[in-house]
Amino acid sequence: MSNFNKLKDLYEDGYRCIYHDCVDNNYTIYLKNFDSENSEVVELSDSEEFTQFQNYMNDLKMS
């Protein structure tokens, strides 16, 4: 499973991005599920996957 698909699955399970960071083209995305208080960290090393994730989040905001 790609990390982007993992991110989408986490979003479907109620997780939301609370912060993201980029160091040396490695993207770290911090997610939290506010219902269960659990958190997850997903790392992406592909800028295209990060762009896909940003587009996914923007599409959610638009709907």
N, C-alpha and C positions, 0 to 999 in steps of 0.2 A: 504494500500500500504506500502510495506517495505521501509525503508529509502534508501536501495540500489537501488530499482526501482525508487525512487524519484531522486536520483543522476543521474541515467541513463537518465531519462526524461529531467533533466536540461541540461545534456550534449547534448542531441539531440536538445535542444532549443538554443544551442550556448554557454552555460556556460562552463567555464573551471576552474579547480582547481588552485587557486593561492597560497594556503597554507593549511597545515593540521597539527594538533597538537594532542597529546595524553596526558591526565592527568588522572591518576588512572583508566586506561583501558576505559576511555570515549574519543572517537575520535571526534574531531570537524573539519569539512571540510569547508573551505571558497571558494566560487565559485564566478566568475564574468563573466558577459556577456559584452564583450568589444564593441559590436555594440550598445547596449542600455544603457551601463554603469550601469546596475542593478547588485546587488549582492545578494547572498543567503548564509545562513549558515545552514549546515546539521550536526546533531549530531548522532553518532552511539555509542551504548553501547555494541555492539557485535563485538568481534575481527574478527569473521568469515566474517561478512558483510564488515568490513574494508579491509580484505584480498581480498574479492570479488571485491571491488572497485579498489584496487591497480592492480589486475589482469586485470580488465576492461580497466583501463588507459594504462597499458602496452600493451595490445592487440591493442588499438587504435594507439599507437606509432609505432607498428610493421607493421601496414597496410598502 
